[in-house]
């Protein structure tokens, strides 16, 4: 395993990569409540035949940065690929990381060999209509945040994103402890600045022609499940896998169906000849 810092604008991105440098590059972009450590179960499952690359985005983990308006998650991802001399990668993104992966595929189609999208966010999606239980959790999160109780914010966000709304304490202790540490760091982090404005991806999905795998848990939020279905049916070459008994972060929970589906997809893509 190699760790290094990659410069991108005013950020020094904390990057970790392992496996075979001659294997298929796999770039992993984490969710907005985790950091690069969330990918450990998947890295282990993919093994040493691929070149697994993961990094902390601005505001997360060990990445250092100065506030910078107009910074771009897409430019940061490209900086990581360039620093590791990777021309084209299989890009795996969860939630916020899924949005970055989609935007990367639209802005730089030559850099993306395939997509794996886990509960992806996407720009331009219809406004979310929160179920009553989610709306109540959201209200409690806002109240805790307003009072400065970040520990309570963290605990409530664990129910929303790790356990699934209404399933508090469902996840295993190890996954919970890691979630609380990763998200706790993010909640306490300094503001990295306003992201660059970017066009909406929702109406442009048909432009992404690379193979794609979309995964969504049955305990995830209703609008996230809706968006995943739309993305899977709008991408020209996509497969949708609906996951049982898991919410927004199935890879963090070492969900067997998730790890198996991704490993099979990565192996299949890796064996294809590049066009």
C-alpha positions as CSV (number, residue, x, y, z in Angstrom):
1,X,0.0,0.0,0.0
2,X,1.3,3.4,-0.9
3,X,0.2,6.8,0.5
4,X,0.9,10.1,-0.9
5,X,-0.5,13.7,-1.2
6,X,-1.7,15.0,-4.5
7,X,-1.9,18.7,-5.2
8,X,-5.1,20.1,-6.7
9,X,-5.7,23.8,-6.4
10,X,-5.3,24.7,-2.8
11,X,-5.8,21.1,-1.6
12,X,-3.3,18.4,-0.8
13,X,-5.4,15.3,-1.4
14,X,-4.7,12.3,0.8
15,X,-4.4,9.4,-1.7
16,X,-3.9,5.7,-1.0
17,X,-3.4,3.0,-3.6
18,X,-2.5,-0.7,-3.7
19,X,-2.6,-3.8,-5.8
20,X,-0.9,-4.3,-9.1
21,X,0.3,-1.1,-10.9
22,X,-0.2,-3.0,-14.2
23,X,-3.7,-4.1,-13.3
24,X,-6.9,-2.3,-14.2
25,X,-7.1,1.0,-12.4
26,X,-10.1,1.4,-10.1
27,X,-10.7,4.9,-8.7
28,X,-13.0,5.0,-5.6
29,X,-14.8,8.3,-4.6
30,X,-16.4,8.1,-1.1
31,X,-19.8,9.3,0.2
32,X,-20.3,12.6,2.0
33,X,-20.5,10.9,5.4
34,X,-17.4,8.8,5.1
35,X,-13.8,9.0,3.8
36,X,-11.5,6.7,1.9
37,X,-11.4,4.2,4.8
38,X,-14.9,3.1,3.8
39,X,-13.6,1.3,0.8
40,X,-11.4,-1.2,2.8
41,X,-13.8,-4.2,2.4
42,X,-14.1,-3.6,-1.3
43,X,-10.3,-3.2,-1.8
44,X,-9.8,-6.5,0.1
45,X,-12.4,-8.2,-2.1
46,X,-11.0,-6.9,-5.4
47,X,-7.6,-8.2,-4.4
48,X,-4.2,-7.5,-5.9
49,X,-5.0,-8.0,-9.5
50,X,-6.4,-4.5,-9.9
51,X,-4.9,-1.1,-9.0
52,X,-7.2,0.2,-6.3
53,X,-7.0,4.0,-5.8
54,X,-9.0,5.9,-3.1
55,X,-8.6,9.4,-1.7
56,X,-10.2,11.8,0.8
57,X,-12.1,14.6,-0.8
58,X,-12.0,18.1,0.6
59,X,-13.5,18.3,4.0
60,X,-12.9,14.6,4.8
61,X,-10.3,12.3,6.3
62,X,-6.7,13.4,6.0
63,X,-6.9,15.8,3.0
64,X,-5.5,19.2,3.8
65,X,-6.9,22.3,2.1
66,X,-7.3,26.0,2.3
67,X,-10.8,27.5,1.6
68,X,-11.1,27.9,-2.2
69,X,-14.3,29.0,-4.0
70,X,-14.7,27.4,-7.4
71,X,-13.0,24.2,-6.6
72,X,-14.2,21.1,-8.5
73,X,-14.6,17.5,-7.4
74,X,-14.1,16.5,-11.0
75,X,-10.8,18.4,-11.2
76,X,-9.6,16.8,-8.0
77,X,-10.4,13.3,-9.4
78,X,-8.5,14.1,-12.6
79,X,-5.6,15.4,-10.5
80,X,-5.4,12.0,-8.7
81,X,-5.5,10.1,-12.0
82,X,-2.8,12.3,-13.5
83,X,-0.6,12.0,-10.4
84,X,-0.7,8.2,-10.7
85,X,-0.3,8.3,-14.5
86,X,-3.7,6.6,-15.0
87,X,-5.2,7.4,-18.4
88,X,-8.5,5.7,-17.9
89,X,-10.1,4.1,-14.8
90,X,-13.1,2.1,-13.7
91,X,-14.7,4.7,-11.4
92,X,-16.7,3.7,-8.3
93,X,-18.6,6.3,-6.4
94,X,-21.1,6.3,-3.6
95,X,-23.6,9.0,-2.9
96,X,-21.8,12.3,-3.3
97,X,-18.9,10.3,-4.8
98,X,-21.4,8.9,-7.4
99,X,-22.3,12.4,-8.4
100,X,-18.6,13.2,-8.9
101,X,-18.2,10.0,-10.9
102,X,-21.1,10.8,-13.2
103,X,-19.8,14.4,-13.7
104,X,-16.3,13.0,-14.4
105,X,-17.8,10.7,-17.1
106,X,-19.6,13.6,-18.7
107,X,-16.7,16.1,-18.6
108,X,-13.9,13.7,-19.4
109,X,-15.4,10.6,-21.1
110,X,-11.9,9.5,-22.2
111,X,-10.8,9.1,-18.5
112,X,-13.7,6.7,-17.5
113,X,-13.6,3.0,-18.6
114,X,-16.8,2.0,-16.6
115,X,-18.9,3.3,-13.7
116,X,-20.0,1.7,-10.5
117,X,-22.6,3.9,-8.8
118,X,-23.7,3.1,-5.2
119,X,-26.8,5.0,-4.2
120,X,-25.6,7.9,-6.4
121,X,-26.5,11.5,-5.9
122,X,-27.0,13.4,-9.2
123,X,-27.3,17.1,-10.2
124,X,-30.7,18.1,-11.5
125,X,-32.7,15.4,-9.8
126,X,-36.3,16.3,-8.9
127,X,-36.7,17.7,-5.4
128,X,-36.9,15.1,-2.7
129,X,-40.1,14.5,-0.8
130,X,-39.1,13.1,2.5
131,X,-41.0,10.4,4.2
132,X,-42.4,11.4,7.6
133,X,-39.7,9.5,9.6
134,X,-37.0,11.0,7.5
135,X,-38.4,14.5,7.8
136,X,-38.5,14.1,11.6
137,X,-34.8,12.9,11.6
138,X,-33.9,15.8,9.5
139,X,-35.6,18.2,11.9
140,X,-33.7,16.7,14.8
141,X,-30.4,16.9,12.9
142,X,-31.0,20.6,12.2
143,X,-31.9,21.2,15.9
144,X,-28.8,19.4,17.1
145,X,-26.6,21.3,14.6
146,X,-28.1,24.6,15.7
147,X,-27.3,23.9,19.3
148,X,-23.7,22.8,18.4
149,X,-24.2,19.2,19.5
150,X,-22.2,17.5,16.7
151,X,-22.2,14.2,18.5
152,X,-26.0,14.1,18.3
153,X,-25.9,15.1,14.7
154,X,-23.4,12.3,14.0
155,X,-25.6,9.7,15.9
156,X,-28.7,10.8,14.0
157,X,-26.9,10.8,10.6
158,X,-25.8,7.2,11.4
159,X,-29.4,6.2,11.5
160,X,-30.3,7.9,8.2
161,X,-27.3,6.8,6.2
162,X,-25.8,3.7,7.8
163,X,-28.8,1.9,9.5
164,X,-31.6,3.3,7.3
165,X,-34.4,5.5,8.7
166,X,-36.4,3.6,11.3
167,X,-33.7,0.9,11.7
168,X,-31.5,2.6,14.4
169,X,-28.6,0.4,15.6
170,X,-29.1,-2.1,12.8
171,X,-25.5,-2.0,11.5
172,X,-22.7,-4.0,13.1
173,X,-20.6,-2.3,15.9
174,X,-17.5,-2.2,13.8
175,X,-19.2,-0.4,10.8
176,X,-20.9,2.0,13.3
177,X,-17.7,2.9,15.0
178,X,-15.9,3.6,11.7
179,X,-18.9,5.6,10.4
180,X,-19.0,7.8,13.6
181,X,-15.3,8.5,13.3
182,X,-15.3,9.3,9.6
183,X,-18.5,11.4,9.8
184,X,-17.4,13.0,13.0
185,X,-14.2,14.3,11.3
186,X,-16.3,15.7,8.5
187,X,-18.7,17.4,10.7
188,X,-15.9,19.2,12.5
189,X,-13.9,20.1,9.4
190,X,-13.4,23.6,8.0
191,X,-15.5,24.7,5.0
192,X,-13.5,24.0,1.8
193,X,-15.3,26.8,0.0
194,X,-18.0,26.8,-2.6
195,X,-17.9,24.2,-5.4
196,X,-17.7,25.3,-9.0
197,X,-21.1,25.6,-10.7
198,X,-21.7,22.7,-13.1
199,X,-24.4,21.7,-15.4
200,X,-27.2,19.3,-14.4
201,X,-26.4,15.7,-15.2
202,X,-30.0,14.4,-14.9
203,X,-31.0,15.1,-18.5
204,X,-27.6,14.1,-19.9
205,X,-27.3,10.5,-18.7
206,X,-27.8,9.1,-22.2
207,X,-24.4,10.6,-23.2
208,X,-22.6,8.2,-20.9
209,X,-22.1,5.1,-23.0
210,X,-19.5,3.1,-20.8
211,X,-20.7,0.0,-19.0
212,X,-22.3,0.9,-15.6
213,X,-23.4,-1.0,-12.5
214,X,-25.9,0.8,-10.3
215,X,-26.5,-0.6,-6.7
216,X,-29.2,0.5,-4.3
217,X,-30.2,-0.8,-0.9
218,X,-33.8,-1.5,0.1
219,X,-33.4,0.4,3.4
220,X,-32.2,3.6,1.7
221,X,-34.3,6.8,1.4
222,X,-37.1,6.7,-1.1
223,X,-35.8,9.5,-3.3
224,X,-32.3,7.9,-3.4
225,X,-33.9,4.7,-4.6
226,X,-36.0,6.6,-7.2
227,X,-32.9,8.4,-8.5
228,X,-31.0,5.1,-8.8
229,X,-33.7,3.5,-10.8
230,X,-33.8,6.6,-13.1
231,X,-30.1,6.5,-13.6
232,X,-30.0,2.8,-14.4
233,X,-32.7,3.1,-16.9
234,X,-31.3,6.2,-18.5
235,X,-27.7,5.0,-19.0
236,X,-27.4,3.1,-22.3
237,X,-25.4,0.2,-20.9
238,X,-26.3,-0.2,-17.2
239,X,-27.3,-3.0,-14.9
240,X,-29.3,-2.3,-11.7
241,X,-28.8,-4.4,-8.6
242,X,-31.3,-4.0,-5.7
243,X,-29.7,-5.0,-2.4
244,X,-31.5,-6.5,0.5
245,X,-31.3,-5.5,4.2
246,X,-28.9,-2.7,3.7
247,X,-29.1,1.1,3.4
248,X,-26.8,3.8,1.9
249,X,-23.3,2.4,2.5
250,X,-23.4,-1.4,1.7
251,X,-19.7,-1.6,1.0
252,X,-18.8,-0.2,4.4
253,X,-21.0,-2.9,5.9
254,X,-19.2,-5.6,3.9
255,X,-22.5,-6.5,2.4
256,X,-21.8,-9.8,0.6
257,X,-24.1,-9.2,-2.4
258,X,-22.6,-5.8,-2.9
259,X,-19.0,-6.9,-2.9
260,X,-19.7,-9.9,-5.1
261,X,-21.6,-7.8,-7.7
262,X,-18.9,-5.2,-7.9
263,X,-16.0,-7.7,-8.0
264,X,-17.8,-9.6,-10.9
265,X,-18.4,-6.3,-12.8
266,X,-14.8,-5.1,-12.4
267,X,-13.4,-8.4,-13.5
268,X,-15.7,-8.5,-16.6
269,X,-14.7,-4.9,-17.5
270,X,-11.0,-5.6,-16.9
271,X,-11.1,-8.5,-19.4
272,X,-12.6,-6.4,-22.2
273,X,-10.2,-4.9,-24.7
274,X,-10.2,-1.1,-24.6
275,X,-11.7,0.5,-27.7
